[in-house]
Amino acid sequence: MSQMDRVVGAIRRHRSETGDMDKFWGLSGTAWTAIYTLITFGLLVVAVLAAIYAKRQWDTNKDQAESARRAQLEASRPYVIATVQPSAASRHLFDLEVRNIGRRPALNVTLRLDPPPKRARETEGLEIAKIKMLNEPITMIAPDQKLRAFYDNHIERKDAEDLPSSHEVSLTYEDTSGRTYTEHSVIDLEAMRGTMFTDVKTVHNIGKSLDEIGKILKAASVLDRHGTLDVEAATETRESRGLRVERENYEALVQHLHLVRRVAPDSSSTSEIEAKIADWEARRVGSSGPGRSEVDTPPDGE
């Protein structure tokens, strides 16, 4: 039994007990009917508000679920972009690069550039506008796969008025579920104009150096001769080499001493040089017996 039914029952019991069929708690039956109507209307308003709130909650949850589904789809879809990148050979050169930065393969990729690309110096039959990936669909580009083609040289394009400086890019492709994607972007060939860069040596520089070495070897006259080449070589032990180096140092000191005595007899360095020579001769005498001092013997040619 509802609260309203209890109120109505109480009114009827009161009327039956008091015999007053027109009033209850000082209010007439019409007044109680109005109160009952107002209470019913209030309950209806509350029910409507609760329904509206529930609908809004439902819509919010539905939108959140849809947003989560779209985010998951975006995170797992293919995403193909077309850009220009500096060449590995030189920062003055740049390549056209098509890359799938998404997480799924891109199928039937169609790429269009407007206006068509053009090099400063085209090679007949190898014009960039005629390359296959700009004229025919690419069957598949795997995730993180890059397709690169040499575009041009910034230096050669400088101040050229008949060459495009930007391209409108249009890309259309599919994923493995059959969904079709269309992307539009702009390639600005002069985006890096006026910037500075550091020159980093790479494997390409090693290759160029090897090419230059090869040219030098080809130009060497000794390698142009036919037949055999006799080479004379002398070998020595480590001990012999040490003795030879000591002897050469000693002879250099002797020559230096004679030069100092001739040019500056009163030089303070004379005693230092003589001490070094005496030390060397003492070590030689101690190791190989009496020897002849060569300090007073001028070297050949003096």
Contacts in CASP RR format, 6 or more apart in sequence:
PFRMAT RR
TARGET T0000
AUTHOR 0000-0000-0000
METHOD contacts of the structure
MODEL  1
MSQMDRVVGAIRRHRSETGDMDKFWGLSGTAWTAIYTLITFGLLVVAVLA
AIYAKRQWDTNKDQAESARRAQLEASRPYVIATVQPSAASRHLFDLEVRN
IGRRPALNVTLRLDPPPKRARETEGLEIAKIKMLNEPITMIAPDQKLRAF
YDNHIERKDAEDLPSSHEVSLTYEDTSGRTYTEHSVIDLEAMRGTMFTDV
KTVHNIGKSLDEIGKILKAASVLDRHGTLDVEAATETRESRGLRVERENY
EALVQHLHLVRRVAPDSSSTSEIEAKIADWEARRVGSSGPGRSEVDTPPD
GE
4 36 0 8 1.000
4 39 0 8 1.000
4 40 0 8 1.000
7 32 0 8 1.000
7 36 0 8 1.000
8 36 0 8 1.000
10 24 0 8 1.000
11 24 0 8 1.000
11 29 0 8 1.000
11 32 0 8 1.000
14 20 0 8 1.000
14 24 0 8 1.000
14 25 0 8 1.000
15 21 0 8 1.000
15 24 0 8 1.000
22 28 0 8 1.000
22 29 0 8 1.000
23 29 0 8 1.000
24 32 0 8 1.000
27 35 0 8 1.000
75 103 0 8 1.000
76 103 0 8 1.000
76 104 0 8 1.000
77 102 0 8 1.000
77 103 0 8 1.000
77 104 0 8 1.000
77 175 0 8 1.000
77 179 0 8 1.000
77 181 0 8 1.000
78 100 0 8 1.000
78 102 0 8 1.000
78 103 0 8 1.000
78 104 0 8 1.000
78 105 0 8 1.000
78 106 0 8 1.000
78 141 0 8 1.000
78 143 0 8 1.000
78 173 0 8 1.000
78 175 0 8 1.000
78 181 0 8 1.000
79 100 0 8 1.000
79 101 0 8 1.000
79 102 0 8 1.000
79 106 0 8 1.000
79 181 0 8 1.000
79 183 0 8 1.000
80 98 0 8 1.000
80 99 0 8 1.000
80 100 0 8 1.000
80 101 0 8 1.000
80 106 0 8 1.000
80 109 0 8 1.000
80 141 0 8 1.000
80 171 0 8 1.000
80 173 0 8 1.000
80 181 0 8 1.000
80 183 0 8 1.000
81 98 0 8 1.000
81 99 0 8 1.000
81 101 0 8 1.000
81 171 0 8 1.000
81 183 0 8 1.000
81 185 0 8 1.000
82 96 0 8 1.000
82 97 0 8 1.000
82 98 0 8 1.000
82 111 0 8 1.000
82 113 0 8 1.000
82 169 0 8 1.000
82 171 0 8 1.000
82 185 0 8 1.000
82 187 0 8 1.000
83 97 0 8 1.000
83 99 0 8 1.000
83 187 0 8 1.000
84 94 0 8 1.000
84 95 0 8 1.000
84 96 0 8 1.000
84 97 0 8 1.000
84 151 0 8 1.000
84 187 0 8 1.000
84 189 0 8 1.000
85 94 0 8 1.000
85 95 0 8 1.000
85 97 0 8 1.000
85 148 0 8 1.000
86 93 0 8 1.000
86 94 0 8 1.000
86 95 0 8 1.000
87 93 0 8 1.000
87 94 0 8 1.000
87 95 0 8 1.000
87 150 0 8 1.000
88 202 0 8 1.000
88 204 0 8 1.000
89 204 0 8 1.000
91 197 0 8 1.000
91 199 0 8 1.000
92 153 0 8 1.000
92 154 0 8 1.000
92 155 0 8 1.000
93 150 0 8 1.000
93 152 0 8 1.000
93 153 0 8 1.000
93 154 0 8 1.000
94 151 0 8 1.000
94 152 0 8 1.000
94 154 0 8 1.000
94 189 0 8 1.000
95 148 0 8 1.000
95 149 0 8 1.000
95 150 0 8 1.000
95 151 0 8 1.000
96 117 0 8 1.000
96 128 0 8 1.000
96 148 0 8 1.000
96 149 0 8 1.000
96 150 0 8 1.000
96 151 0 8 1.000
97 146 0 8 1.000
97 147 0 8 1.000
97 148 0 8 1.000
98 109 0 8 1.000
98 111 0 8 1.000
98 133 0 8 1.000
98 138 0 8 1.000
98 141 0 8 1.000
98 146 0 8 1.000
98 147 0 8 1.000
98 148 0 8 1.000
99 141 0 8 1.000
99 144 0 8 1.000
99 145 0 8 1.000
99 146 0 8 1.000
99 147 0 8 1.000
100 106 0 8 1.000
100 141 0 8 1.000
100 142 0 8 1.000
100 143 0 8 1.000
100 144 0 8 1.000
100 145 0 8 1.000
101 144 0 8 1.000
102 143 0 8 1.000
102 144 0 8 1.000
103 143 0 8 1.000
104 143 0 8 1.000
104 175 0 8 1.000
104 176 0 8 1.000
105 140 0 8 1.000
105 141 0 8 1.000
105 142 0 8 1.000
105 143 0 8 1.000
105 175 0 8 1.000
105 176 0 8 1.000
106 140 0 8 1.000
106 141 0 8 1.000
106 173 0 8 1.000
106 174 0 8 1.000
106 175 0 8 1.000
106 181 0 8 1.000
107 139 0 8 1.000
107 140 0 8 1.000
107 173 0 8 1.000
107 174 0 8 1.000
107 175 0 8 1.000
107 176 0 8 1.000
107 178 0 8 1.000
108 137 0 8 1.000
108 138 0 8 1.000
108 139 0 8 1.000
108 172 0 8 1.000
108 173 0 8 1.000
108 174 0 8 1.000
109 137 0 8 1.000
109 138 0 8 1.000
109 140 0 8 1.000
109 141 0 8 1.000
109 171 0 8 1.000
109 172 0 8 1.000
109 173 0 8 1.000
110 137 0 8 1.000
110 138 0 8 1.000
110 170 0 8 1.000
110 171 0 8 1.000
110 172 0 8 1.000
110 173 0 8 1.000
111 133 0 8 1.000
111 134 0 8 1.000
111 138 0 8 1.000
111 169 0 8 1.000
111 170 0 8 1.000
111 171 0 8 1.000
112 134 0 8 1.000
112 169 0 8 1.000
112 170 0 8 1.000
112 171 0 8 1.000
113 134 0 8 1.000
113 167 0 8 1.000
113 168 0 8 1.000
113 169 0 8 1.000
113 187 0 8 1.000
114 167 0 8 1.000
114 168 0 8 1.000
114 170 0 8 1.000
115 164 0 8 1.000
115 167 0 8 1.000
116 129 0 8 1.000
116 134 0 8 1.000
116 164 0 8 1.000
117 128 0 8 1.000
117 129 0 8 1.000
117 134 0 8 1.000
117 151 0 8 1.000
117 164 0 8 1.000
117 167 0 8 1.000
118 127 0 8 1.000
118 128 0 8 1.000
118 129 0 8 1.000
118 162 0 8 1.000
118 163 0 8 1.000
118 164 0 8 1.000
119 127 0 8 1.000
119 128 0 8 1.000
119 151 0 8 1.000
119 152 0 8 1.000
119 163 0 8 1.000
120 152 0 8 1.000
120 153 0 8 1.000
120 156 0 8 1.000
120 157 0 8 1.000
120 160 0 8 1.000
120 163 0 8 1.000
121 156 0 8 1.000
122 128 0 8 1.000
128 134 0 8 1.000
128 149 0 8 1.000
128 150 0 8 1.000
128 151 0 8 1.000
128 152 0 8 1.000
131 149 0 8 1.000
133 147 0 8 1.000
133 149 0 8 1.000
138 147 0 8 1.000
141 147 0 8 1.000
141 173 0 8 1.000
152 163 0 8 1.000
157 163 0 8 1.000
157 189 0 8 1.000
164 189 0 8 1.000
165 188 0 8 1.000
165 189 0 8 1.000
165 190 0 8 1.000
166 186 0 8 1.000
166 187 0 8 1.000
166 188 0 8 1.000
166 189 0 8 1.000
166 190 0 8 1.000
167 186 0 8 1.000
167 187 0 8 1.000
167 189 0 8 1.000
168 184 0 8 1.000
168 186 0 8 1.000
169 183 0 8 1.000
169 184 0 8 1.000
169 185 0 8 1.000
169 186 0 8 1.000
169 187 0 8 1.000
170 182 0 8 1.000
170 183 0 8 1.000
170 184 0 8 1.000
171 181 0 8 1.000
171 182 0 8 1.000
171 183 0 8 1.000
171 184 0 8 1.000
171 185 0 8 1.000
172 180 0 8 1.000
172 181 0 8 1.000
172 182 0 8 1.000
172 183 0 8 1.000
173 180 0 8 1.000
173 181 0 8 1.000
174 180 0 8 1.000
174 181 0 8 1.000
175 181 0 8 1.000
217 223 0 8 1.000
222 229 0 8 1.000
236 244 0 8 1.000
246 280 0 8 1.000
249 280 0 8 1.000
250 277 0 8 1.000
250 280 0 8 1.000
250 294 0 8 1.000
251 299 0 8 1.000
253 273 0 8 1.000
253 276 0 8 1.000
253 277 0 8 1.000
253 280 0 8 1.000
254 277 0 8 1.000
254 294 0 8 1.000
254 295 0 8 1.000
254 297 0 8 1.000
254 299 0 8 1.000
255 299 0 8 1.000
256 273 0 8 1.000
257 270 0 8 1.000
257 273 0 8 1.000
257 274 0 8 1.000
257 277 0 8 1.000
257 295 0 8 1.000
258 298 0 8 1.000
258 299 0 8 1.000
258 302 0 8 1.000
260 267 0 8 1.000
260 269 0 8 1.000
260 270 0 8 1.000
260 273 0 8 1.000
261 270 0 8 1.000
264 270 0 8 1.000
274 295 0 8 1.000
277 295 0 8 1.000
281 291 0 8 1.000
281 293 0 8 1.000
284 291 0 8 1.000
285 291 0 8 1.000
END
